[in-house]
């Protein structure tokens, strides 16, 4: 029993135990972005810093991470070649996109989810009044290989002592670091390359790539709400599916799957049971259930209860590009 309990706890990352990295990205010294905290919960993550702590070093076909930011702190403009999906755990957040961040924007509240299109510069900021947290699902086992920063982000970072090498590692002149022999600065996107990126309006993005929490809750009344997937509220094939479960979505009977399943609690407390032991998950906790393990899941108290369930698929790790989702 002790071994089972220890094994189960090793697959759970508690919100209160998350270990932040404050030097994860090239804008770590840039005013307005220098108070960000980055978290890698499952997988290799996308950090450019050797200081990044990895909580569970799995390779389920996607990564789980998080970003914590105080009010008015922003994540600078960048683009991805694989999925970048967020849900708002705490606070109120503005997502913006385009070459200069002014092509469109949307404000998300707690529980809302956004599946940001690939090949489009995007950024986000906490516009709430307290420290905010967004949880992320990133496509592929090597999500770090698909991130490119807007040229102005790289230029401004250089003014504050940071340079990104073409090996994907940050070097900080404030710490006496310089590019090693044989390492060149990461190439900056050319204007011709930038011209190939999308700049959709909010009217185009919001209906196809944003799911509101109350809509998901309504869809989950008698079964799990498929939020992201080939037949989901948001139609896409990024290499994983995302469902929202609420109190009446699922029975407490054991079930089993040959897929990786990650449970991310939004509201309430949930009891997950497997291998003759159980654990209670609280908001912000993440649980990685291995394939082939029979498990059961149920809320532990009355009141609102919801969680996001992420499951790997056989689709390649590259989601729909703008402009049209594919079925």
N, C-alpha and C positions, 0 to 999 in steps of 0.2 A: 504493500500500500504506500509506504514512504517513497519508494522509487517512482510510483505512478504519480503521486502528488508533485514530486520534484520535477518530473518530466512535464506535467501539465503547466506548472508555474513557469517553467522555462519557455513556454510557448505563449505567455501572456506578458504584454508590456503595459504596465500601469501608467496612467496619465501623470501621476505624481512622481514617477521614477524616470520620466523622459530626460535624457541628457542632451542639452543644446550645444550646437556649435555656432559661435558668433563670428567665425571667419570663413564661412562656407563658400562665399561667392566673391566675385571680383568687385562688387560694390560695397564690400564690408567696411571701407573707410569713408565712403561717399556720404556727405551730409544728407540726411533725410532717409538714408538706407542703412546707416551704421548701427542701428539698434536691433536689427533682425536676429532671430534665433532660428536655426534650421535643425530639423530632427530627421534622422534616418531610422525608421522603425523596423522595416523588413526589407532585405535586399541591399544592394550596393549603394543605392541612392544616386544623387546627382552632384554631390559636393565636390568642390575643387580644392578642398583642404584636407590635409592628413590628420587634422584634429577631429574630424567628424567621427562620432561614435555610432556604431551599428549595433542595434539591440538584438535582432534576430537575423543571422546571416543565411537566409534561405534564397532559393532562386525559383520562385513559383511561376515565372513568366511575367511578373509585374513587380513593382516596388511600392512600398507604403512609406510615406513620410509625412511631415507636418511643417508648418511655418508659424512661428509665434512672433507677434509684433506689437509694440505699444501704439497708441493713437498717433496718426499721421506719419507713421513709418511705412515706406513703400518698398516693394520688390521691383527692381529695374527691368526695362524692356528686354525681352529675349524671345527666341523662337525655338520650337521643338520639332523633331521629325517623328516622335512617337507620342502616345497619349499623355495628357496632363489633365487629370480630373480632380476637382476640389469639392469638398463640402465644408460648410461653415460650422465649426463646433462652438465657437464663442465669438461674439462681437458682430460688427457690421462692416462689410468690406466692399470696396469699389474695384472692379476689374475693368481695365482699359486696354486698348490695342491700337495697332497701326504703327507706321514708321516713327512717328513722333508721339504716339500714345493718344492721339486725338481723333482717330477714325470712328470710335464708338466706345461706349462704356455701359456697364450695368451694375447695379447695387444689389448685393446679396445679403440676406438675413440668416439667422441661425437655422441650420437644417437644409438650406438651399444648396443645390449642387450645380456645378458648371463643368461641361466637357469642352475645354478650349480647343478650337480647331488647330491643326498643325500648320506649319509654314505660314505663321502670322505672328508678328511681334506682339507680345502681351506683357502686362505687368499688373500688380495689384497693391492696394494699400488698405490699412485699417482706418476706417473713418468713424469708428465708434469712440466711446469715451473711456474705455478700459483696455487692458491687454487683451488681444484677440488671438484666436488660434484657428487655423484652417488645416484640415487633414487632406492628404494628397494620395492619389493612386497614379503611378507613372508606368507607362507601357514598357515592356521588355525587361530582361534581366540586367541589361547594361544601359539604363536610362541616361546615364551621364554622357553617352556618346552622341546624343541627339540635341544638345543645347548650344545655341549660338546667341551671343549678345549683340545688341544694337551697337553700331560704331561709336555713338556718343557716350555709351556706358563705359566702353573700354578706354576712351580718351579721358573721361573724367576720372576714372579709377587711377590712371597713370599719374594724374595731378596730385593724387593722394597716396602715392607710393606703391600701388599694386599693379602687377603685370601678370597676365596669364600666359604660360608657356604653351607651345604646340603639343606638349605632352599632357595637357589638361590640368596642370598643377599651378597654383598661385604662388607668386614670389613677392615678398614684402620688403621693400627697401628700408622701411622704418625699422625692420628687424635685422638689417644688414645683409639681406638676401639679394641675390642677383641670379639671372638666368645661368644655369650650368652650361658648360661647354657642350656644343652640339644641339642645344635647345634654342629655338627661335621663338619670338612672340607669336601667339596665336594669330593667324591671318584675320584681318578685318573684312567683313562682307563688302564686296564691291557694289557700286550703285546699280550695275546690271543685275547682280544677284538679288539685291533688295527689291528691284522692280518686279521680280517674279513672285514676291510675297503678297498675300491677300490683304485687303483693307476693307472688310465688309462693314456695313452699318450695324447699329444695335438692332434695328428692325429685322435685319437678316439673321443675326446671331442668336438673339434671345429665344425665338420660337423653336429653333433646332438644337440648341446647345445648353439651355438652362432649364432645370426642373425645380419647381418651388416645393418647399417642404409640405405645405398643407395639401397640395395636389398629390404628392406621393403618399401622404398619410391616408387620404381618401381612397387611393387605389389599393392600399394594403389592408383594407378592412377584412377581407376573407381569405386572402392569399398574399404571398410576397409580391410587392410591386416591382416589376422589372423596369428599372430606371434607365439602364444603359445596356444595350445589346441589339442583336439583329432584329428583334421584335419589341424593343423597349420603348418607353416614353421618348427617349432620345435614341435614335437609330444609329448604331455604329458597331464596328467589329474591331475593337482595339487590342484584342488578345485576352480580354477578360469581360465579365459581366458585373453589373452592380445592381443589387436589389435593396429595397427598403423593407424591413420587417417591423410590424407593430404588434400590439398585444394579441390581435386575433388573426395574425398572418399564418401561424404555424402551430401545429399540435406539439405537445411535450413528449411525443413518442420518439424513440431513437431512429435515426436515419444514417445513411452511409453513402459516401461518394468517392470516386477515384480521382477527384480533383482537389487541388489546394483550395481551402476555404478560409477567408479572413473575415473576422467579425469585428466591427468597429462601432462601439456604442455611442448613440446620439443622446438619447433621453432614458431616464430610469435606470434600473438595475436588472441584469439578466443572469440567470444561472445556466452555465454550460456544464454538461456532464459527459465524461467519457472514461473508459478504462477503470471503472469502479470508483471514480472520484469526481468531485465537482468543484467549481469555483464561481464566484459572483463577480460579474463585470460591471463597472460603473462608467458613467459618461467620460469619454476620452480614452478609455482602455481599448487595447487592440489584442485580439486573440487569433493566433495562426493554428488552425486545426489541420493536422496532416492528412493526406489521402488515406483511404482505407480504414479510418477509425470511426466506429459507430459513436454517434454523439446525439444528445438531446439539448433542447434550448427552450427556455421559458422565462418570462418576467418573474422577478422575485417578490414584487410588491404591487399594490394597486396604484393607479395613477398612470400618467403617460409613460409609454415605453416604446423606444424605437432604436433600431440599429441598422447599419449598412452592412451587407454581406457581399464580399468580392470573391469571385470564383474564376479561375483561369479557364481559357477555352483553347481550341486548336487553331484559332485564327492567328495570323501573323501579328506581331506587335507593332502595328502602325495603323492609326485610326483614320477615319475619313478626313480628307482635306476639304477646305472650302472650295466650291460653294455648296455642293449638294450632298447630304448624307446618302449612303448607299444601303440598300436592304440586302 
